[in-house]
Amino acid sequence: MPRRGYAGAVSAAPATLTGVTSLRAAEARRIALAAQGFARPRPASAGTRQLNLALARMSTLQIDSVNVFARSHYMPLFSRVGAYDPAALDRLLFARRPRYVEYWAHVAAFIPAEDWSLFGFRMAAMRAKYGSDPGGWFRSHGEIVDWVRAELADRGPLRPAQIEHDAKQAARGPWWDWDVVKRALEFLWLFGEVAIAGRRGFERRYGLAEHVIPVDALDREVPRADAIRELIRRAANAYGVATASDLADYWRITDRKAVMAAIGDLVDAGELEPVTVEGWTTAGRPAKAWLHRDAARPRRVDAAALLTPFDPVVWFRDRAERLFSFEYRIEIYTPAAQRRFGYYSLPVLVGDDLVGRVDLKADRAASTLLVQSAWWEHGRPPEAADRLAEELRHAARWQGLERISVSRWGDATDDLAGALREASRHDRGAVEPAPLAPDEPAR
């Protein structure tokens, strides 16, 4: 069956622009997956070194609070290195002087602590947006903001629950019912005055940036154009081949002029090469794309993985459609009766393609991994059910679950139950959302 390109049209090889390399669609998929670490076998065992290498490839790790199967930031490492001890990742992310810290990078995400200054331009933009209006919340609550700063200066990093103020319960605002202390902390974090000094459970601990961020990173000033150029360089390296929109979305940079200037500088430096990709079009013409000079171009990728909705492979839905003809939307806010695929379906990677999706839930009381729904995509290989079944066994063991049960909702469930001969079956039922952490909305 022919693959379908972006917007569902059957792809034909685009005309080659003069002097520009043209990539086949399958080649672009393999380049993209290799850049994300899927072209190499998983290590026999995964420790701190393997986690750091995977994090370095991605440059950032998105955070989300939904915890139906596993919290989202644990999943990309599992997808790439296999079963690992989540406590090892916690030690990297939540240490007293962590190697990684949180910031609004690709939305709320972990970044290397040494990269804090790369986001100085964003911190300044956040302050201009939320902190400069005399009638805005931040300026009109200056007394509370100053008091919160003083508390952190005197007492060190604190959870919001550890900070009391007479006005704390007086009124809660539209920001997910946050109180005034929490709102002050969040604004100060967006502005770069405060950093996240770890979490207890999923609740953040906030500290003054000078108490959390290494001095050399905190004091370094990076001009805006230089910072954007460096971020686009990292996005290009993480993606392998990408359009300007792909590169901008990696860090949610909305200034297209600055993005194009950065791409131009990287082309001039020989780090990026203009290319076209089969099926990637804009207004009926080949879309402009760029290949990173260090991108591997494997002839074959034979991966098998479950991906979180917030994995860089799929987090930009337009790119997922272009690369894999995979239309993807999260349905956690869709009424149960109207969901097409399930509450929190995970894309299934087999070979070099997204071949299906499964909605997983960990029933820890029953020590059972529930496959709430399973669906195939076009063109799945004959071994897809067996490969997915083995990934589900692997995922269950990683989460300490003893059994697997497969529902009867979805065109892949019977195939999957047949491959999982040891699995039980259950009927489709309503899937209740996992409670959200008080400080982190689902995104």
CORWOZI-V925159 format. One line per field, one symbol per residue. ss: DSSP state (a for helix, b for strand, c for the rest). psi: psi as a letter, one per 30 degrees, with the letter a starting at -180 (. if undefined). Layout:
ss: ???
psi: ???
//
This chain:
ss: cccbcaaacbccccccccccbbbcaaaaaaaaaaaccccccccccccaaaaaaaaaaaccbbcccccccccaaaaaaaaaaccccaaaaaaaaccccccbbbbbcccbbbbbaaaaaaaaaaaaaaaaaaccccccaaaacaaaaaaaaaaaaaaccbbaaacccccccccccccccccaaaaaaaaaaacccbbbbbbbccbbbbbbaaaaccaaaaaccccaaaaaaaaaaaaaaaacbbcaaaaaaacccccaaaaaaaaaaaaacccbbbbbbcccbbccbbccbbbbccccccccccbbbbbcccccccccaaaaaaaacccccccccccaaaccccccbbbbbbbcbbbbbbbbbbbccccbbbbbbbbbcccccccaaaaaaaaaaaaaaaccccbbbbccccccaaaaaaaccccbbcccccccccccccccccc
psi: kklkakgfkkklklkkkkgkkkkleeeeeeeeeefgggfklklekjaeeeeeeeeeeffljkklfkhedkkeffeeeeeefakljffeeeeefgleilfklklidiaklklkefgeffgeeeeeeeeeefgfjfgleeefheeeeeeeeeeeeefaklleffjkkegegekkafihgkleeeeeeeeeeefgfklkhaljcgkkkklkeffekkeeeefkkjkeeeeeeeeeeeeeeffdklleeeeefeghjfjeeeeeeeeeeeeefgfkkkllkkfjljhglkkklkkkfgkkikfkkilklkklfgkfeffjeeeeeeeghjkkkkgfgkkefgkefleikkkjkkbgljfakkjkkjjeeghkjkjflkklllgklfgeeeeeeeeeeeeeeeggkflkkkagjkffeeeeeeeifflllllklkjkkkkkkfgjlk.
//
